[in-house]
Amino acid sequence: MTAQVFDNRSCELGEGPLWHPERGQLFWFDINGKRLMTAGQEWVFNRHVSAAGWVGRNALLVATETDLIRLDLETGAQEVVAPLEAENPVTRSNDGRADPWGGFWIGTMGKRADPGAGAIWRYYRGELRRLYDRITISNAICFAPDGSYAHFADTAPGKVWRQRLSEKDGWPVGEPEIFLDHGPDGPNPDGAVLDAEGNFWCAEWGSSRVRCYAPDGSVLRDVTLPVSQPSCPAFGGPDLRDLYITTARESLTAADLQKEPLAGQVFVAANIAQGQREHEVIL
C-alpha cells in the first residue's frame, strides 16, 4: 500500500505524530523548525520540541530540548513539569510516547547525533528517571496492547529492543532483549508504534517505507511512500485504523528534493490496521 499526502506543509524534520483520542485530532512536530503542528494551526517555540502525550481534552505534555512542559491548547500557556537534561547543551529530546500507566517515556540524543550522548527517560507521578544511557539516536518507543512490554531503538546501530514491564507500575523488569538487529548498514529503525494485535510498525529512515513486523520479528507488510525519509507513524482516524506518517527534508540535497518534492510532508495510509488508543499522561 502507498500512503497519500495528509498535510502539505513541509517539515525539515517531522516527528512525534500523536492522535488525540478525545479531540479526534492529529498533532505532530517539526523538530528543526521548533514548532508543534495540527491542521490549520502551529505553535512556535524558542527551543526544539519533538514528542507529546495528551493530558485531558485541552492540554499536551510536550517534550522539549530542556524540559517537559504542559501546553494549554486553548490559551497557549506553558507550565514546566520537569527539567530534561537542561544542563546539557549537546542534547535535545527526540522520540517519546505515553505508557499504559499514565507515564511518559522520552528519548534524548545529541543535536549532531553525537555517539552515545543520548538516553531514555520515564516521567511517572512526578519523578523523571533515566532508564537507559549511551543511546545515540533514541527512537521506536511504543507499548504492547496488554502493557507487558515496551519497545525502544537506537537508530545508529540498527537495533530495536523489547523490555518487560512491571504489571504494577510499568517500570522495566530485568534487562532488555533484542527484538530486531539490522546492523548499522541495514534498515534504519526510526519511530514506531504497535497496533492492537501487537504488530510493530516501524518507519525505516532512508527506505521510503513503514514496515510491519509480527511479534516474532518476521516481516508482514510494507506501506510505501514517495519520499525517502519517513520518521514516525501513529494510528488515528475515527476508528484508529489510519496510519499517519511524518517525514523529513533534513540532509537531502537540492537534487534529492527535485526527485522527492513531497519530502517533509505528513502522509496517511487509510484503513491499514487496527491501532491502539493513545494513553493519557497523568501529571
C-alpha positions as CSV (number, residue, x, y, z in Angstrom):
1,M,0.0,0.0,0.0
2,T,1.2,3.5,-0.8
3,A,0.5,6.4,1.6
4,Q,-1.1,9.7,0.4
5,V,-0.4,13.3,1.5
6,F,-2.4,14.3,4.6
7,D,-0.8,17.8,5.2
8,N,1.3,19.5,2.6
9,R,3.3,21.8,4.9
10,S,6.9,20.7,4.7
11,C,8.8,19.9,7.9
12,E,12.6,20.0,8.0
13,L,12.4,17.1,10.5
14,G,8.8,15.9,11.1
15,E,8.4,13.7,14.2
16,G,6.2,12.7,17.1
17,P,2.7,12.3,15.5
18,L,0.0,11.9,18.1
19,W,-3.7,11.3,17.6
20,H,-5.6,12.9,20.4
21,P,-8.5,10.5,21.1
22,E,-10.8,13.0,22.8
23,R,-10.3,15.8,20.3
24,G,-10.1,13.5,17.2
25,Q,-7.1,15.5,16.1
26,L,-3.6,14.8,14.8
27,F,-0.6,16.7,16.3
28,W,3.0,16.5,15.1
29,F,6.3,18.3,15.3
30,D,8.9,19.9,13.1
31,I,11.9,19.4,15.4
32,N,14.3,21.7,13.5
33,G,11.6,24.2,12.9
34,K,10.8,24.3,16.7
35,R,7.1,24.0,16.1
36,L,4.1,21.9,17.1
37,M,1.6,21.5,14.3
38,T,-2.0,20.4,13.7
39,A,-4.5,21.0,10.9
40,G,-4.7,24.8,10.3
41,Q,-2.6,25.7,13.3
42,E,1.0,25.9,14.7
43,W,2.7,26.7,18.0
44,V,6.3,28.0,17.7
45,F,8.8,27.5,20.5
46,N,12.3,29.0,21.3
47,R,13.8,25.5,21.6
48,H,13.5,22.1,19.9
49,V,10.3,20.2,20.6
50,S,9.7,16.6,19.5
51,A,7.1,14.5,21.2
52,A,3.9,14.7,23.3
53,G,1.2,12.9,25.2
54,W,-2.3,14.1,25.9
55,V,-3.4,15.4,29.2
56,G,-7.2,15.8,29.3
57,R,-9.0,17.3,26.4
58,N,-7.2,20.7,26.3
59,A,-3.6,20.0,27.1
60,L,-0.5,18.2,26.0
61,L,2.7,17.2,27.8
62,V,5.3,18.4,25.4
63,A,9.0,17.2,25.4
64,T,11.5,20.0,24.6
65,E,15.3,20.0,24.5
66,T,15.4,21.2,28.1
67,D,12.2,20.2,29.8
68,L,8.8,18.6,29.8
69,I,6.0,21.2,29.7
70,R,2.2,21.3,29.9
71,L,0.9,23.2,27.0
72,D,-2.7,24.5,27.1
73,L,-4.1,24.1,23.6
74,E,-6.7,26.7,24.1
75,T,-4.6,29.5,25.5
76,G,-1.1,28.5,24.6
77,A,0.1,28.8,28.2
78,Q,3.1,26.8,29.1
79,E,4.0,25.3,32.5
80,V,7.2,23.5,33.3
81,V,6.6,20.0,34.6
82,A,10.2,18.7,34.9
83,P,13.6,19.6,33.6
84,L,15.1,17.3,30.9
85,E,18.9,17.3,30.6
86,A,18.6,21.1,30.9
87,E,22.2,21.3,31.9
88,N,23.4,19.6,28.8
89,P,23.5,21.9,25.7
90,V,24.7,19.0,23.5
91,T,21.3,17.1,23.6
92,R,17.7,17.5,22.7
93,S,14.6,15.4,23.1
94,N,13.6,13.0,20.3
95,D,11.1,10.1,20.2
96,G,8.5,9.7,23.0
97,R,5.1,8.2,24.0
98,A,2.8,7.7,26.9
99,D,2.6,4.3,28.6
100,P,-0.4,2.4,29.9
101,W,0.1,3.6,33.5
102,G,0.0,7.3,32.6
103,G,3.8,7.6,32.5
104,F,5.7,9.2,29.6
105,W,8.9,7.8,28.0
106,I,11.1,10.2,26.3
107,G,14.4,9.7,24.5
108,T,17.2,12.2,24.0
109,M,20.1,12.4,21.5
110,G,22.9,14.7,20.6
111,K,21.9,17.6,18.3
112,R,24.6,16.3,15.9
113,A,23.8,12.6,16.6
114,D,26.9,12.6,18.9
115,P,27.7,8.9,19.6
116,G,26.3,7.7,22.9
117,A,25.2,11.2,24.1
118,G,21.5,10.4,24.5
119,A,19.4,8.5,27.0
120,I,15.8,7.2,27.5
121,W,13.8,8.6,30.5
122,R,10.5,7.9,32.1
123,Y,8.3,10.5,33.8
124,Y,5.9,8.9,36.2
125,R,3.9,10.5,39.0
126,G,6.3,13.4,39.5
127,E,9.5,11.5,39.0
128,L,11.8,11.7,35.9
129,R,14.1,8.7,36.0
130,R,16.8,7.7,33.5
131,L,16.2,4.2,32.2
132,Y,19.0,3.7,29.6
133,D,22.1,5.7,28.8
134,R,24.7,5.7,26.0
135,I,22.0,6.0,23.3
136,T,23.0,7.7,20.1
137,I,19.6,8.2,18.3
138,S,16.6,7.2,20.6
139,N,13.6,6.0,18.7
140,A,10.7,3.5,18.4
141,I,9.2,3.9,21.9
142,C,5.9,2.1,22.0
143,F,4.0,-0.3,24.2
144,A,2.3,-3.7,23.9
145,P,-1.5,-3.7,24.0
146,D,-1.6,-5.6,27.3
147,G,1.2,-3.4,28.8
148,S,3.5,-6.4,29.2
149,Y,6.5,-4.9,27.4
150,A,7.9,-1.8,25.7
151,H,10.0,-1.3,22.6
152,F,12.7,1.2,22.0
153,A,15.5,1.6,19.5
154,D,18.9,3.1,18.8
155,T,18.9,4.0,15.2
156,A,22.7,4.3,14.9
157,P,23.5,0.6,15.4
158,G,20.2,-0.5,13.8
159,K,18.8,-2.2,16.9
160,V,15.3,-2.5,18.5
161,W,14.9,-3.8,22.0
162,R,11.9,-5.3,23.8
163,Q,11.7,-4.6,27.5
164,R,9.5,-6.5,30.0
165,L,7.5,-4.2,32.3
166,S,6.1,-4.4,35.8
167,E,2.4,-5.2,35.8
168,K,2.1,-3.0,38.9
169,D,3.6,0.3,37.8
170,G,5.2,-0.1,34.4
171,W,8.9,0.2,35.4
172,P,11.3,-2.1,33.5
173,V,11.9,-5.6,34.9
174,G,15.2,-7.3,34.0
175,E,17.3,-6.5,31.0
176,P,16.0,-5.6,27.6
177,E,16.2,-8.2,24.8
178,I,17.0,-7.7,21.2
179,F,13.9,-7.7,19.0
180,L,15.4,-6.6,15.7
181,D,19.1,-6.3,14.8
182,H,19.6,-4.8,11.4
183,G,23.2,-3.7,12.0
184,P,24.5,-0.2,11.2
185,D,24.2,-0.8,7.4
186,G,20.7,-2.3,7.4
187,P,17.3,-0.6,7.6
188,N,17.4,2.3,10.0
189,P,14.7,1.9,12.6
190,D,13.1,5.3,13.4
191,G,9.8,6.0,15.1
192,A,7.4,3.0,15.6
193,V,4.0,2.1,17.0
194,L,2.3,-1.2,18.0
195,D,-1.1,-2.0,16.7
196,A,-3.9,-3.7,18.6
197,E,-2.5,-7.1,17.8
198,G,1.0,-6.3,18.9
199,N,2.5,-5.9,15.4
200,F,5.3,-3.4,15.2
201,W,5.0,-0.7,12.6
202,C,8.4,1.0,12.1
203,A,9.3,3.9,9.9
204,E,12.7,3.0,8.3
205,W,14.7,6.1,7.6
206,G,16.1,6.1,4.1
207,S,13.9,3.2,3.0
208,S,10.8,5.0,1.8
209,R,8.6,2.8,3.9
210,V,6.9,1.9,7.1
211,R,7.5,-1.9,7.7
212,C,5.2,-4.0,9.8
213,Y,6.8,-6.8,11.8
214,A,5.0,-9.6,13.6
215,P,5.7,-10.2,17.4
216,D,8.2,-12.8,16.3
217,G,10.1,-10.3,14.2
218,S,9.0,-11.6,10.8
219,V,8.0,-9.1,8.1
220,L,4.3,-8.9,7.4
221,R,3.8,-6.0,5.0
222,D,5.1,-2.5,3.9
223,V,3.5,0.9,3.5
224,T,5.5,2.7,0.9
225,L,6.0,6.5,0.5
226,P,7.1,8.7,-2.4
227,V,9.8,10.2,0.0
228,S,12.9,8.5,1.4
229,Q,12.9,9.7,5.0
230,P,9.8,8.6,7.0
231,S,10.4,9.3,10.6
232,C,7.4,8.1,12.7
233,P,4.0,6.5,12.4
234,A,0.8,6.9,14.5
235,F,-2.6,5.3,14.3
236,G,-5.6,7.6,14.2
237,G,-8.8,8.5,12.5
238,P,-12.4,7.8,13.7
239,D,-11.8,4.1,14.2
240,L,-8.0,4.2,14.8
241,R,-7.4,2.4,11.5
242,D,-5.5,5.1,9.6
243,L,-1.7,5.2,9.8
244,Y,-0.3,8.7,9.8
245,I,3.4,9.1,8.9
246,T,5.7,12.1,9.5
247,T,8.7,12.6,7.1
248,A,11.8,14.8,6.8
249,R,13.7,17.0,4.3
250,E,16.8,17.1,6.6
251,S,20.1,16.2,4.9
252,L,18.5,16.0,1.4
253,T,20.4,17.8,-1.4
254,A,18.8,20.1,-4.0
255,A,19.0,17.2,-6.4
256,D,17.3,14.9,-3.9
257,L,14.5,17.4,-3.4
258,Q,13.8,17.6,-7.1
259,K,13.2,13.9,-7.1
260,E,11.1,13.9,-4.0
261,P,9.3,17.3,-3.7
262,L,6.9,16.0,-1.1
263,A,9.7,15.3,1.4
264,G,8.8,16.6,4.9
265,Q,5.0,16.4,4.5
266,V,2.7,14.2,6.6
267,F,1.2,11.2,4.9
268,V,-1.7,8.8,5.7
269,A,-2.5,5.2,4.8
270,A,-6.2,4.8,5.2
271,N,-7.8,1.7,6.8
272,I,-4.5,-0.1,7.2
273,A,-4.9,-1.9,10.5
274,Q,-6.5,-1.6,14.0
275,G,-4.5,0.8,16.1
276,Q,-4.4,1.3,19.9
277,R,-5.9,4.4,21.6
278,E,-3.0,6.5,22.9
279,H,-2.8,6.6,26.7
280,E,-3.4,9.7,28.7
281,V,-0.4,11.2,30.7
282,I,-1.2,11.6,34.4
283,L,0.7,14.6,35.8
